[in-house]
Amino acid sequence: MKFTHIVLTTSILFSFSQASQDAQKLFDTKCLACHTKTRPTDMNSVVAPAVMGVMRHIKMSYPKKEDAVAFISDYVLDPQAKKAICMPQKIKRFGLMPSQKGNVTKEEVKIIASWLYDNYPPKNFRGMGQRGMKMGQNNMKQMKQNKQKKKSPFLINGSLPHMTKLVKMKWDDKVLSLTKEQKTELLKVRKHTISAIRSIKPKAMKLEQKIVTLTKNGGDTKKIFKLIDKLSELKAQATKVHVDCIINTKKILTPSQLFYLQRR
C-alpha cells in the first residue's frame, strides 16, 4: 500500500513537471522572441517588456489565477489600449501588442498563461532592486514635484487624487467593474473637468511666467502683486474644479470601488 502511494505520488509529480516543461517550450516558441524570461542586459535590443514585469502588473490587477489567465487569454488574441494594464510609458515606447491570432490558439494561450502565473515574477523579483527602486522612486518624486511646480494650475498639489486619471486607467478593469450608468456619469464629470482646466491652465501658466520675468528684471512691485492676485484667483478656480471632480466622482462610485481605485 505504501509502495503504491509512492508510485502514485511520483507519477503525479512527473506529470506536473512534464506539463510545466511543455508549457515552457510553448512559451519559448510563441512568445520568447519578444518577451524575455530574464532581466534584459541590453535595453537597445528590447522590443517588448520582460515577462517578469508584465506578470507583476497582471497579478497586481488580477490576484486570482483564474482571472489572470482569463485576462491574458483575452488580451493576447484581442489587445486593446483600454484593456492594457502596463504603465502608459511602456505602451508609448513599445506600442500596443499586436494580436496573436493565427500564431497561437486559445488552448495554447491558456497553457502559457497558467504557466506564467505559476512561475512569474520570481519570488526574489524587486523590479529595479531595493537600491535602484529607492533611487528611482526619489527621482520620480523629484521629477513629479518639478513638473507640478512648472505646470500645475492648482493651489494644492500631491495631496488630492486626480480621479479622472485614476478612473481612466481602470476603465474596463474587471475588479472595479463599472456599470454602463456609472460610465455615462463619469464621462460627464471628466468632460466638464478637462474642459474647465484646459480653459484655466494656459492663462495661469502665462501669468506665472510673466510674474517670474518681471520679478527677475526688477519690475514694478505693485504691478507684480496685481498679477499674483490674478494668478491666485485662477489657481483657486482650478482647485475648485479639481475638488468638484473628486466629490462628484465619489458620489458615482461605490465605497468598495473607491477603496480599490485609491489603494493602488
Secondary structure as GFF3:
##gff-version 3
##sequence-region A 1 264
A	DSSP	alpha_helix	2	30	.	.	.	ID=ss1
A	DSSP	three_ten_helix	43	45	.	.	.	ID=ss2
A	DSSP	alpha_helix	51	61	.	.	.	ID=ss3
A	DSSP	alpha_helix	65	77	.	.	.	ID=ss4
A	DSSP	alpha_helix	88	94	.	.	.	ID=ss5
A	DSSP	alpha_helix	106	119	.	.	.	ID=ss6
A	DSSP	alpha_helix	130	151	.	.	.	ID=ss7
A	DSSP	alpha_helix	163	169	.	.	.	ID=ss8
A	DSSP	alpha_helix	180	216	.	.	.	ID=ss9
A	DSSP	alpha_helix	221	252	.	.	.	ID=ss10
A	DSSP	alpha_helix	255	262	.	.	.	ID=ss11
###
